[in-house]
Amino acid sequence: MAAGAKPGWRGPSRRRAPRFLLQTPLDVTVLRSGIPDTLPGRSVNLGERGIAVMLAGELAPGEIVGIEVPLPLVAGLLRTRAIVRHQDNLRCGLEFVGLSVEQRATIRDWAKRARVETEFDVSPLPPVGKEKARGGQIGPVTRPGKGKKKWLAIGASGFVMLLATVSGVFWWRWNRGWEELESSLRNGEAAVAEKPQAQVPAEVMQKLIVHRVEPVYPAEAQRANLQGIIALDIVVGRDGSVVSMHALNGPDVLARAAMDALRWWKFEPYRVNGEPAVVETTVAVEFKR
């Protein structure tokens, strides 16, 4: 499993792919009773198979969640699904589900660039012993032991200063990112509370879709031979994201699957009098064998 070990595990790592440090704000969304519940948090590390996160809430092992991870140094936002494999207080281990080849390549590209950016060039210590002749004269002899200690002390001092500087910059960026995350959450809550300015026909909004995620046909629905079209009322925010939704028909298992997919849809902002507006529309999602 890619997300981590059980609480208290102290043995060797059982991961099948390496993890790389990644500390950035992110969103994790879980559907509970058909209603999306978004938990803000921060990542700890990331690999091709999973991610470790610290969340402002708890998840249960086995839950399927949606996750959005901004990757520094590479363009784009990693959007995918994951299953909760490990929960220890507010720390969770998530294993990615259905990660595409392109998404894996993006993670590898990020990891390669991130490692290059964080490497330190440590030059070897200069040789100790007799100093070079200067002006035709040979300087005093330096004892190897004392010279080595001197260079080690200088190197340790420089490393401590560098570490303090990097830690200060990281702390500033960390808190700034957290403040930006909280601000975006407040903006999202405001968009949900704001009354839609227009009711837009489905065929009009269909032309504005810029990112669409197909729903997963639940195994239990397939076993029960449940099929059909699920109609949903959705509210699209000024930024084109789906801020709220509810199903109008169909079995709950299909309705939940449809809403889980719609959570990740993105539209071009619909404009009223030239300005982006919060609008309401209807979409249909079909499930068939």
DOMAR-457669 format. One record per residue (C-alpha): residue number from 1; residue in three letters; x, y, z. Coordinates in steps of 0.05 Angstrom, whole numbers, padded with zeros to 5 digits. Example, Ala and Ser with C-alpha at 12.3 -4.5 7.8 and 13.67 -1.06 7.14 Angstrom:
BEGIN
<atom num="1" residuo="ala" x="00246" y="-00090" z="00156"/>
<atom num="2" residuo="ser" x="00273" y="-00021" z="00143"/>
***
This chain:
BEGIN
<atom num="1" residuo="met" x="00000" y="00000" z="00000"/>
<atom num="2" residuo="ala" x="00026" y="00068" z="-00018"/>
<atom num="3" residuo="ala" x="-00003" y="00111" z="00037"/>
<atom num="4" residuo="gly" x="00033" y="00088" z="00099"/>
<atom num="5" residuo="ala" x="00032" y="00038" z="00155"/>
<atom num="6" residuo="lys" x="-00015" y="00023" z="00212"/>
<atom num="7" residuo="pro" x="-00011" y="00065" z="00276"/>
<atom num="8" residuo="gly" x="00051" y="00047" z="00315"/>
<atom num="9" residuo="trp" x="00086" y="00014" z="00256"/>
<atom num="10" residuo="arg" x="00162" y="00019" z="00265"/>
<atom num="11" residuo="gly" x="00186" y="-00034" z="00216"/>
<atom num="12" residuo="pro" x="00216" y="-00025" z="00147"/>
<atom num="13" residuo="ser" x="00174" y="00013" z="00095"/>
<atom num="14" residuo="arg" x="00125" y="-00029" z="00056"/>
<atom num="15" residuo="arg" x="00114" y="00023" z="00001"/>
<atom num="16" residuo="arg" x="00122" y="00000" z="-00071"/>
<atom num="17" residuo="ala" x="00141" y="00069" z="-00096"/>
<atom num="18" residuo="pro" x="00184" y="00124" z="-00066"/>
<atom num="19" residuo="arg" x="00153" y="00184" z="-00031"/>
<atom num="20" residuo="phe" x="00178" y="00256" z="-00036"/>
<atom num="21" residuo="leu" x="00167" y="00312" z="00014"/>
<atom num="22" residuo="leu" x="00110" y="00359" z="-00006"/>
<atom num="23" residuo="gln" x="00082" y="00410" z="00042"/>
<atom num="24" residuo="thr" x="00026" y="00449" z="00009"/>
<atom num="25" residuo="pro" x="-00047" y="00466" z="00024"/>
<atom num="26" residuo="leu" x="-00098" y="00419" z="-00008"/>
<atom num="27" residuo="asp" x="-00172" y="00399" z="-00008"/>
<atom num="28" residuo="val" x="-00200" y="00330" z="00007"/>
<atom num="29" residuo="thr" x="-00274" y="00318" z="-00008"/>
<atom num="30" residuo="val" x="-00315" y="00259" z="00018"/>
<atom num="31" residuo="leu" x="-00388" y="00245" z="00002"/>
<atom num="32" residuo="arg" x="-00430" y="00233" z="00064"/>
<atom num="33" residuo="ser" x="-00504" y="00219" z="00055"/>
<atom num="34" residuo="gly" x="-00497" y="00246" z="-00016"/>
<atom num="35" residuo="ile" x="-00470" y="00313" z="00007"/>
<atom num="36" residuo="pro" x="-00398" y="00334" z="-00009"/>
<atom num="37" residuo="asp" x="-00358" y="00349" z="00054"/>
<atom num="38" residuo="thr" x="-00293" y="00386" z="00039"/>
<atom num="39" residuo="leu" x="-00237" y="00381" z="00090"/>
<atom num="40" residuo="pro" x="-00179" y="00431" z="00085"/>
<atom num="41" residuo="gly" x="-00110" y="00405" z="00100"/>
<atom num="42" residuo="arg" x="-00036" y="00402" z="00082"/>
<atom num="43" residuo="ser" x="00004" y="00348" z="00048"/>
<atom num="44" residuo="val" x="00063" y="00313" z="00081"/>
<atom num="45" residuo="asn" x="00091" y="00272" z="00024"/>
<atom num="46" residuo="leu" x="00072" y="00248" z="-00045"/>
<atom num="47" residuo="gly" x="00087" y="00190" z="-00091"/>
<atom num="48" residuo="glu" x="00059" y="00157" z="-00153"/>
<atom num="49" residuo="arg" x="00015" y="00111" z="-00112"/>
<atom num="50" residuo="gly" x="-00010" y="00155" z="-00056"/>
<atom num="51" residuo="ile" x="-00003" y="00214" z="-00010"/>
<atom num="52" residuo="ala" x="00001" y="00228" z="00065"/>
<atom num="53" residuo="val" x="-00039" y="00287" z="00090"/>
<atom num="54" residuo="met" x="-00057" y="00325" z="00154"/>
<atom num="55" residuo="leu" x="-00131" y="00344" z="00153"/>
<atom num="56" residuo="ala" x="-00176" y="00389" z="00194"/>
<atom num="57" residuo="gly" x="-00223" y="00330" z="00205"/>
<atom num="58" residuo="glu" x="-00224" y="00254" z="00207"/>
<atom num="59" residuo="leu" x="-00235" y="00202" z="00153"/>
<atom num="60" residuo="ala" x="-00251" y="00128" z="00160"/>
<atom num="61" residuo="pro" x="-00208" y="00074" z="00129"/>
<atom num="62" residuo="gly" x="-00241" y="00049" z="00066"/>
<atom num="63" residuo="glu" x="-00275" y="00116" z="00048"/>
<atom num="64" residuo="ile" x="-00267" y="00140" z="-00024"/>
<atom num="65" residuo="val" x="-00248" y="00214" z="-00028"/>
<atom num="66" residuo="gly" x="-00233" y="00265" z="-00081"/>
<atom num="67" residuo="ile" x="-00168" y="00303" z="-00074"/>
<atom num="68" residuo="glu" x="-00138" y="00366" z="-00106"/>
<atom num="69" residuo="val" x="-00063" y="00375" z="-00098"/>
<atom num="70" residuo="pro" x="-00026" y="00436" z="-00126"/>
<atom num="71" residuo="leu" x="00043" y="00415" z="-00151"/>
<atom num="72" residuo="pro" x="00097" y="00469" z="-00147"/>
<atom num="73" residuo="leu" x="00147" y="00474" z="-00204"/>
<atom num="74" residuo="val" x="00099" y="00442" z="-00254"/>
<atom num="75" residuo="ala" x="00037" y="00471" z="-00284"/>
<atom num="76" residuo="gly" x="-00031" y="00445" z="-00265"/>
<atom num="77" residuo="leu" x="-00070" y="00416" z="-00207"/>
<atom num="78" residuo="leu" x="-00070" y="00342" z="-00192"/>
<atom num="79" residuo="arg" x="-00143" y="00321" z="-00187"/>
<atom num="80" residuo="thr" x="-00158" y="00248" z="-00172"/>
<atom num="81" residuo="arg" x="-00193" y="00199" z="-00126"/>
<atom num="82" residuo="ala" x="-00162" y="00160" z="-00069"/>
<atom num="83" residuo="ile" x="-00181" y="00109" z="-00017"/>
<atom num="84" residuo="val" x="-00166" y="00119" z="00057"/>
<atom num="85" residuo="arg" x="-00117" y="00065" z="00078"/>
<atom num="86" residuo="his" x="-00093" y="00093" z="00144"/>
<atom num="87" residuo="gln" x="-00120" y="00142" z="00196"/>
<atom num="88" residuo="asp" x="-00082" y="00164" z="00258"/>
<atom num="89" residuo="asn" x="-00112" y="00225" z="00293"/>
<atom num="90" residuo="leu" x="-00111" y="00279" z="00238"/>
<atom num="91" residuo="arg" x="-00059" y="00244" z="00194"/>
<atom num="92" residuo="cys" x="-00084" y="00202" z="00137"/>
<atom num="93" residuo="gly" x="-00052" y="00156" z="00086"/>
<atom num="94" residuo="leu" x="-00088" y="00156" z="00019"/>
<atom num="95" residuo="glu" x="-00078" y="00108" z="-00039"/>
<atom num="96" residuo="phe" x="-00093" y="00137" z="-00108"/>
<atom num="97" residuo="val" x="-00149" y="00103" z="-00148"/>
<atom num="98" residuo="gly" x="-00149" y="00103" z="-00224"/>
<atom num="99" residuo="leu" x="-00089" y="00150" z="-00234"/>
<atom num="100" residuo="ser" x="-00078" y="00161" z="-00308"/>
<atom num="101" residuo="val" x="-00011" y="00152" z="-00344"/>
<atom num="102" residuo="glu" x="-00008" y="00227" z="-00354"/>
<atom num="103" residuo="gln" x="-00019" y="00241" z="-00280"/>
<atom num="104" residuo="arg" x="00036" y="00192" z="-00261"/>
<atom num="105" residuo="ala" x="00082" y="00226" z="-00310"/>
<atom num="106" residuo="thr" x="00065" y="00293" z="-00279"/>
<atom num="107" residuo="ile" x="00082" y="00267" z="-00209"/>
<atom num="108" residuo="arg" x="00149" y="00240" z="-00235"/>
<atom num="109" residuo="asp" x="00164" y="00306" z="-00269"/>
<atom num="110" residuo="trp" x="00148" y="00344" z="-00205"/>
<atom num="111" residuo="ala" x="00191" y="00297" z="-00162"/>
<atom num="112" residuo="lys" x="00250" y="00304" z="-00210"/>
<atom num="113" residuo="arg" x="00246" y="00380" z="-00210"/>
<atom num="114" residuo="ala" x="00233" y="00386" z="-00136"/>
<atom num="115" residuo="arg" x="00295" y="00344" z="-00119"/>
<atom num="116" residuo="val" x="00338" y="00387" z="-00164"/>
<atom num="117" residuo="glu" x="00312" y="00450" z="-00131"/>
<atom num="118" residuo="thr" x="00327" y="00425" z="-00061"/>
<atom num="119" residuo="glu" x="00395" y="00395" z="-00071"/>
<atom num="120" residuo="phe" x="00455" y="00429" z="-00037"/>
<atom num="121" residuo="asp" x="00523" y="00433" z="-00071"/>
<atom num="122" residuo="val" x="00571" y="00414" z="-00016"/>
<atom num="123" residuo="ser" x="00644" y="00422" z="-00038"/>
<atom num="124" residuo="pro" x="00698" y="00379" z="-00006"/>
<atom num="125" residuo="leu" x="00740" y="00408" z="00049"/>
<atom num="126" residuo="pro" x="00806" y="00439" z="00026"/>
<atom num="127" residuo="pro" x="00870" y="00399" z="00041"/>
<atom num="128" residuo="val" x="00906" y="00413" z="00106"/>
<atom num="129" residuo="gly" x="00981" y="00411" z="00118"/>
<atom num="130" residuo="lys" x="01034" y="00459" z="00095"/>
<atom num="131" residuo="glu" x="01008" y="00523" z="00066"/>
<atom num="132" residuo="lys" x="01026" y="00540" z="-00006"/>
<atom num="133" residuo="ala" x="01088" y="00582" z="-00017"/>
<atom num="134" residuo="arg" x="01072" y="00655" z="-00020"/>
<atom num="135" residuo="gly" x="01124" y="00704" z="-00045"/>
<atom num="136" residuo="gly" x="01178" y="00650" z="-00047"/>
<atom num="137" residuo="gln" x="01169" y="00633" z="00027"/>
<atom num="138" residuo="ile" x="01135" y="00574" z="00058"/>
<atom num="139" residuo="gly" x="01085" y="00589" z="00113"/>
<atom num="140" residuo="pro" x="01076" y="00553" z="00179"/>
<atom num="141" residuo="val" x="01056" y="00481" z="00182"/>
<atom num="142" residuo="thr" x="00984" y="00467" z="00204"/>
<atom num="143" residuo="arg" x="00971" y="00404" z="00242"/>
<atom num="144" residuo="pro" x="00921" y="00359" z="00206"/>
<atom num="145" residuo="gly" x="00878" y="00348" z="00267"/>
<atom num="146" residuo="lys" x="00868" y="00422" z="00283"/>
<atom num="147" residuo="gly" x="00857" y="00441" z="00211"/>
<atom num="148" residuo="lys" x="00803" y="00389" z="00202"/>
<atom num="149" residuo="lys" x="00767" y="00410" z="00265"/>
<atom num="150" residuo="lys" x="00770" y="00483" z="00242"/>
<atom num="151" residuo="trp" x="00738" y="00467" z="00175"/>
<atom num="152" residuo="leu" x="00686" y="00422" z="00206"/>
<atom num="153" residuo="ala" x="00667" y="00478" z="00254"/>
<atom num="154" residuo="ile" x="00662" y="00529" z="00197"/>
<atom num="155" residuo="gly" x="00620" y="00480" z="00156"/>
<atom num="156" residuo="ala" x="00574" y="00464" z="00214"/>
<atom num="157" residuo="ser" x="00564" y="00538" z="00229"/>
<atom num="158" residuo="gly" x="00548" y="00553" z="00156"/>
<atom num="159" residuo="phe" x="00499" y="00494" z="00152"/>
<atom num="160" residuo="val" x="00462" y="00518" z="00215"/>
<atom num="161" residuo="met" x="00455" y="00588" z="00185"/>
<atom num="162" residuo="leu" x="00431" y="00560" z="00119"/>
<atom num="163" residuo="leu" x="00381" y="00514" z="00154"/>
<atom num="164" residuo="ala" x="00354" y="00573" z="00195"/>
<atom num="165" residuo="thr" x="00345" y="00614" z="00132"/>
<atom num="166" residuo="val" x="00310" y="00558" z="00094"/>
<atom num="167" residuo="ser" x="00266" y="00543" z="00154"/>
<atom num="168" residuo="gly" x="00245" y="00616" z="00159"/>
<atom num="169" residuo="val" x="00227" y="00621" z="00086"/>
<atom num="170" residuo="phe" x="00189" y="00555" z="00089"/>
<atom num="171" residuo="trp" x="00150" y="00576" z="00151"/>
<atom num="172" residuo="trp" x="00129" y="00641" z="00117"/>
<atom num="173" residuo="arg" x="00107" y="00605" z="00054"/>
<atom num="174" residuo="trp" x="00071" y="00551" z="00095"/>
<atom num="175" residuo="asn" x="00029" y="00601" z="00134"/>
<atom num="176" residuo="arg" x="00016" y="00644" z="00073"/>
<atom num="177" residuo="gly" x="-00009" y="00582" z="00036"/>
<atom num="178" residuo="trp" x="-00054" y="00564" z="00095"/>
<atom num="179" residuo="glu" x="-00084" y="00634" z="00096"/>
<atom num="180" residuo="glu" x="-00097" y="00630" z="00021"/>
<atom num="181" residuo="leu" x="-00131" y="00563" z="00031"/>
<atom num="182" residuo="glu" x="-00176" y="00590" z="00086"/>
<atom num="183" residuo="ser" x="-00192" y="00650" z="00043"/>
<atom num="184" residuo="ser" x="-00212" y="00606" z="-00016"/>
<atom num="185" residuo="leu" x="-00256" y="00564" z="00030"/>
<atom num="186" residuo="arg" x="-00292" y="00626" z="00055"/>
<atom num="187" residuo="asn" x="-00302" y="00648" z="-00017"/>
<atom num="188" residuo="gly" x="-00331" y="00581" z="-00034"/>
<atom num="189" residuo="glu" x="-00379" y="00583" z="00025"/>
<atom num="190" residuo="ala" x="-00401" y="00653" z="00003"/>
<atom num="191" residuo="ala" x="-00414" y="00627" z="-00068"/>
<atom num="192" residuo="val" x="-00458" y="00571" z="-00040"/>
<atom num="193" residuo="ala" x="-00497" y="00621" z="00003"/>
<atom num="194" residuo="glu" x="-00506" y="00670" z="-00055"/>
<atom num="195" residuo="lys" x="-00571" y="00664" z="-00093"/>
<atom num="196" residuo="pro" x="-00562" y="00644" z="-00167"/>
<atom num="197" residuo="gln" x="-00570" y="00703" z="-00214"/>
<atom num="198" residuo="ala" x="-00597" y="00663" z="-00272"/>
<atom num="199" residuo="gln" x="-00627" y="00596" z="-00292"/>
<atom num="200" residuo="val" x="-00587" y="00573" z="-00352"/>
<atom num="201" residuo="pro" x="-00612" y="00519" z="-00400"/>
<atom num="202" residuo="ala" x="-00573" y="00454" z="-00398"/>
<atom num="203" residuo="glu" x="-00554" y="00457" z="-00471"/>
<atom num="204" residuo="val" x="-00522" y="00526" z="-00460"/>
<atom num="205" residuo="met" x="-00480" y="00504" z="-00400"/>
<atom num="206" residuo="gln" x="-00461" y="00440" z="-00438"/>
<atom num="207" residuo="lys" x="-00421" y="00483" z="-00486"/>
<atom num="208" residuo="leu" x="-00384" y="00516" z="-00429"/>
<atom num="209" residuo="ile" x="-00355" y="00452" z="-00399"/>
<atom num="210" residuo="val" x="-00279" y="00455" z="-00397"/>
<atom num="211" residuo="his" x="-00265" y="00396" z="-00351"/>
<atom num="212" residuo="arg" x="-00309" y="00335" z="-00344"/>
<atom num="213" residuo="val" x="-00301" y="00273" z="-00301"/>
<atom num="214" residuo="glu" x="-00340" y="00211" z="-00319"/>
<atom num="215" residuo="pro" x="-00375" y="00177" z="-00261"/>
<atom num="216" residuo="val" x="-00354" y="00109" z="-00235"/>
<atom num="217" residuo="tyr" x="-00409" y="00057" z="-00244"/>
<atom num="218" residuo="pro" x="-00415" y="00029" z="-00173"/>
<atom num="219" residuo="ala" x="-00404" y="-00046" z="-00169"/>
<atom num="220" residuo="glu" x="-00466" y="-00055" z="-00125"/>
<atom num="221" residuo="ala" x="-00508" y="-00020" z="-00177"/>
<atom num="222" residuo="gln" x="-00481" y="-00065" z="-00232"/>
<atom num="223" residuo="arg" x="-00496" y="-00127" z="-00191"/>
<atom num="224" residuo="ala" x="-00567" y="-00102" z="-00180"/>
<atom num="225" residuo="asn" x="-00572" y="-00083" z="-00255"/>
<atom num="226" residuo="leu" x="-00589" y="-00011" z="-00237"/>
<atom num="227" residuo="gln" x="-00588" y="00033" z="-00299"/>
<atom num="228" residuo="gly" x="-00616" y="00099" z="-00321"/>
<atom num="229" residuo="ile" x="-00606" y="00174" z="-00326"/>
<atom num="230" residuo="ile" x="-00595" y="00215" z="-00263"/>
<atom num="231" residuo="ala" x="-00618" y="00288" z="-00268"/>
<atom num="232" residuo="leu" x="-00586" y="00338" z="-00221"/>
<atom num="233" residuo="asp" x="-00595" y="00411" z="-00205"/>
<atom num="234" residuo="ile" x="-00528" y="00445" z="-00196"/>
<atom num="235" residuo="val" x="-00503" y="00514" z="-00178"/>
<atom num="236" residuo="val" x="-00442" y="00539" z="-00215"/>
<atom num="237" residuo="gly" x="-00400" y="00593" z="-00182"/>
<atom num="238" residuo="arg" x="-00368" y="00654" z="-00213"/>
<atom num="239" residuo="asp" x="-00303" y="00616" z="-00224"/>
<atom num="240" residuo="gly" x="-00339" y="00560" z="-00261"/>
<atom num="241" residuo="ser" x="-00335" y="00507" z="-00206"/>
<atom num="242" residuo="val" x="-00395" y="00467" z="-00181"/>
<atom num="243" residuo="val" x="-00411" y="00495" z="-00112"/>
<atom num="244" residuo="ser" x="-00474" y="00456" z="-00096"/>
<atom num="245" residuo="met" x="-00518" y="00401" z="-00125"/>
<atom num="246" residuo="his" x="-00575" y="00354" z="-00111"/>
<atom num="247" residuo="ala" x="-00604" y="00295" z="-00149"/>
<atom num="248" residuo="leu" x="-00675" y="00299" z="-00176"/>
<atom num="249" residuo="asn" x="-00687" y="00225" z="-00187"/>
<atom num="250" residuo="gly" x="-00658" y="00155" z="-00188"/>
<atom num="251" residuo="pro" x="-00630" y="00105" z="-00137"/>
<atom num="252" residuo="asp" x="-00586" y="00135" z="-00083"/>
<atom num="253" residuo="val" x="-00525" y="00093" z="-00103"/>
<atom num="254" residuo="leu" x="-00527" y="00122" z="-00174"/>
<atom num="255" residuo="ala" x="-00542" y="00192" z="-00149"/>
<atom num="256" residuo="arg" x="-00482" y="00190" z="-00103"/>
<atom num="257" residuo="ala" x="-00437" y="00166" z="-00159"/>
<atom num="258" residuo="ala" x="-00462" y="00222" z="-00205"/>
<atom num="259" residuo="met" x="-00450" y="00276" z="-00152"/>
<atom num="260" residuo="asp" x="-00381" y="00248" z="-00137"/>
<atom num="261" residuo="ala" x="-00362" y="00259" z="-00210"/>
<atom num="262" residuo="leu" x="-00396" y="00328" z="-00216"/>
<atom num="263" residuo="arg" x="-00355" y="00353" z="-00158"/>
<atom num="264" residuo="trp" x="-00296" y="00357" z="-00206"/>
<atom num="265" residuo="trp" x="-00331" y="00388" z="-00266"/>
<atom num="266" residuo="lys" x="-00308" y="00457" z="-00288"/>
<atom num="267" residuo="phe" x="-00344" y="00507" z="-00332"/>
<atom num="268" residuo="glu" x="-00325" y="00572" z="-00366"/>
<atom num="269" residuo="pro" x="-00357" y="00626" z="-00322"/>
<atom num="270" residuo="tyr" x="-00426" y="00644" z="-00346"/>
<atom num="271" residuo="arg" x="-00432" y="00719" z="-00355"/>
<atom num="272" residuo="val" x="-00490" y="00766" z="-00340"/>
<atom num="273" residuo="asn" x="-00481" y="00836" z="-00368"/>
<atom num="274" residuo="gly" x="-00408" y="00819" z="-00382"/>
<atom num="275" residuo="glu" x="-00392" y="00797" z="-00310"/>
<atom num="276" residuo="pro" x="-00383" y="00726" z="-00283"/>
<atom num="277" residuo="ala" x="-00445" y="00704" z="-00247"/>
<atom num="278" residuo="val" x="-00470" y="00649" z="-00201"/>
<atom num="279" residuo="val" x="-00520" y="00608" z="-00241"/>
<atom num="280" residuo="glu" x="-00565" y="00548" z="-00234"/>
<atom num="281" residuo="thr" x="-00573" y="00494" z="-00287"/>
<atom num="282" residuo="thr" x="-00591" y="00421" z="-00297"/>
<atom num="283" residuo="val" x="-00546" y="00364" z="-00319"/>
<atom num="284" residuo="ala" x="-00559" y="00291" z="-00335"/>
<atom num="285" residuo="val" x="-00513" y="00233" z="-00322"/>
<atom num="286" residuo="glu" x="-00527" y="00165" z="-00354"/>
<atom num="287" residuo="phe" x="-00509" y="00097" z="-00325"/>
<atom num="288" residuo="lys" x="-00515" y="00037" z="-00370"/>
<atom num="289" residuo="arg" x="-00482" y="-00030" z="-00376"/>
***
